[in-house]
Amino acid sequence: MIKTSILLCTYNEEKYIKNTILNLNKSITDLEIIIVDDSSTDNTLQIVKGLNQENLKIIKRSKSKGLGSAFNRALIESSGENIGWIDTNMGEVAVLFPKMIQLLQNNDLVLLSRYVEGGSDERIFIRVICSKIINFICRLILSNKIKDYTSSIFIMKRNVLNETTILGYGHGDFFIEFLYSVIKKNFLIKEIPYQQKKDDEDGNTTTSPNLFRFFILGFFYIFRVLITRFRRN
């Protein structure tokens, strides 16, 4: 049995964390879950500890913060031959991981995609448009071998890390750079469709608290794409 490590990077995820962990455990056998928490101020960690599951590894950070660095720390702590990541508020897509793991038999990385046939994005209009613009820019400047650079929900073989670069800073833009590194090393990537659900009514998403922050993030994404294209690695 091949061991799978799923990485969860959390900050104030009390509304979602239990459901996501339970769905992952139902969907994946021989699983370890690595949780890197950036000092949540709600009950996220209490809920996780209350589950009392042996396959959970919890790292609480008090000084370092940010999705990119949390992802890197989770990678360091992982031990699986397969490594995946899922956004904590998207536990409903955990049911797709068995298919993704099966597809790793003939691929090196399997990515969930909103922009292949059968995929869709049901979020608010401004987020959908900005996502499509950023992905269009990624395909134009980097490579059109990938349709959805920003979904970030994936699973890969551990040996991909031997040849690729992950620079652990920034928000979801670090994943764009990582995918481009995977492409450049000629690893096999398979995209399969998924439907991204509507935004929560309470607006509890990573990028939706205010439009100003949303557009600032978009600017940094595009800037990171340009840096990625011309960086030598």
N, C-alpha and C positions, 0 to 999 in steps of 0.2 A: 504494500500500500504506500503510495506517494504522499508524503506529508505536505500540507498546504498551510502557509502563513498568510493571514489577512490582516492588513494594517488599518487601524482606525486612529485618526487624529482628531482630538476632541477639545471643544471649549463650550461649556454650557449646553450640553446635549441631553439634558434630563428627559426631554420629551420623546427622544428617539432611541436612546442607547440600548435599552432593554430589548425592544422589539428587533433592533438590528442584530444584536448578539444572538438572540433566540433563533432568528431566521437563518443566520449563518450556520449555527450548530445543526439545524434541521437539514440544511442543504449540502453540507460538506462533511465528509468523513475524514478522520485523522487530521484534525484542524487545530491550529493554535491561532489565537487572536492577540495581536500586540496593540495595546492602547497607549498612545502618548497624549497626555492631557496637559494643556497649557494653563494650569491653575484655574480650573472652572470655579465659579463663585456660586453655582447652583448645586443640585444634588447628583450631578453626573457620577462622581466617583463613589458616592455612597450607594447608588443603585448598582454600579458594577460590582463593588465588593459584596453587596448583599446577594448577588447571584451565586457566589461561592462556587465558581466553576474552575476546575483545575487547569483548563486549557487557556485561561486568561493570564496575560502578562501585562502589568500596569506600570507605566512610567509617568510620574508626576513631575512636570518641570515648573520651576518657579522663576528662573532668570531668563532662559532662552524661550523665545516665542516665535510663531510663524509656521505656516503650513509646510513650506519647503524644508525647514530644518527639522520639524517634527517627523516628516516622512523619512528623512535620512536616519534619524534616531531609531525609528521603528524598523527600518531595514537592518540596522546594526544588531538589533535585538532578535531578529527573526532567525529561524532555523530550518524552515521548510524548503523542500526542493522546488516547490511552486510558491510564488509570492504574488499577492493581489492587494488591491486597494478599493475601498468603497467609501463614498460619502456617508457619514453617520446618519443623515436624515433620509437616506434612500434604501433602507433595509428591505423594501419590497422587491428590489431587483436581485437579492441574494439567491433567489430561486434559479437564476440564470447561470450561476457559477458551475454547477455540474456539467452543463453543456460547454462552457468555456474551458473547463479542465479537460474534457474529452478532446476538444479541438487542439489542445496543446500537444497531442500526439504527432500532429503534422505541422505545427507552427511553434514559434518561439514566444509570441505575445498575442493575446486575444483581448480585443478592446470593444467595449460597448459603444455603439454609435447611434446618434440621432439622425445622421445624414446619409445612411445607406438605406436601401429599399426596406420598408417596414418600420423604420424608426420615425420618431416625431418628438416635438418639443411643445409642451402644453403650458409653459410659463407665461408670464405677462409679456405683452407685445415688445416693450423696450428691451427686455432681457433676451428675447428670441432674436430680434434684429441685430443687437450688438454681438451676440454669439455667432450669428451667421457671418457678420462682417469680419470678426476676428478670424474665424476659420477660413474664410475666403482669402484673407491676407496670408495666413499660414500656408495654404495650398499654393498661392501665387509666388511667395518668396522662398518657401522651404521646399515642399514636395507635395505633389498631388496624389501620392500613394496612400495618404490617409485622408479621410473625409472629416473626421471629428477629432481635432487635436485637444479639445477642452472638456470632453466628458470625464476623463481621468479614471473611469471605472474599468479596471483591467486585471488580468492575471498573466504572469510570465514565468518562464523557466529561470531558475536562479543563475544559470550560466550566462544569461544576458548581461548580468552585472559585471562579468569579467572583461567585457569589451566596450562598455558604454560609460557615459558620463552623467552623473546626477549632481548638479550644483544646488545645494540645499539652502536656497534663499528665495524670497518672494512668495507669492500666492500660487494660484494654479498655473501661472506662467512657467514655473520650473518644470512642469510636466510636458509642456510644449517642447522645451529644449531637450528633455530626455527622449521623447519620441523621435525627434529629429536625429539624435545620436543613434537610436536603434535602427532607423532607416539607413543612415550612412554606413553602418556596419553590416548591412545586407541581411539582417535577421528577418525571418518570415513573420509578418503581422497579419492577423485576421480580424476584420471588423464584423460584428454582428449587431443587428438592430435592437434598440430598446426605446421605450416611450418614457420621456421624462415627464413626471407628474406636474400638475399645476402648483404654483407657489402656495405656501400655507397662508391661510387667512390672516394670521397674526404677523405675517411678514418675516418670520424667523428663518432667514436664509443667509448665506455667507455674504452675498453682495447686495442685498436689497434694503439694508437699513436706511440709506438715503441715496438720492441720485448723485450727489456730489462724489461720494466715495465710489459709487458704481462706475462713474466716468473716469475717475482717477485710476482705478484698477484697469480699466480698458486701455488707458494711455500706457500704463506700464507693461501690459501684455504686448502691445504692438512694439514698444521699445525693445522688449526682450526678444521678440521675433527677429528684429533687425540685428541685434547683437548676436543671436544664435546663428544667423545665416553666415556671418563673416568671422565668427570665432573659429580658431583652429583647435581641433581636439581629436 
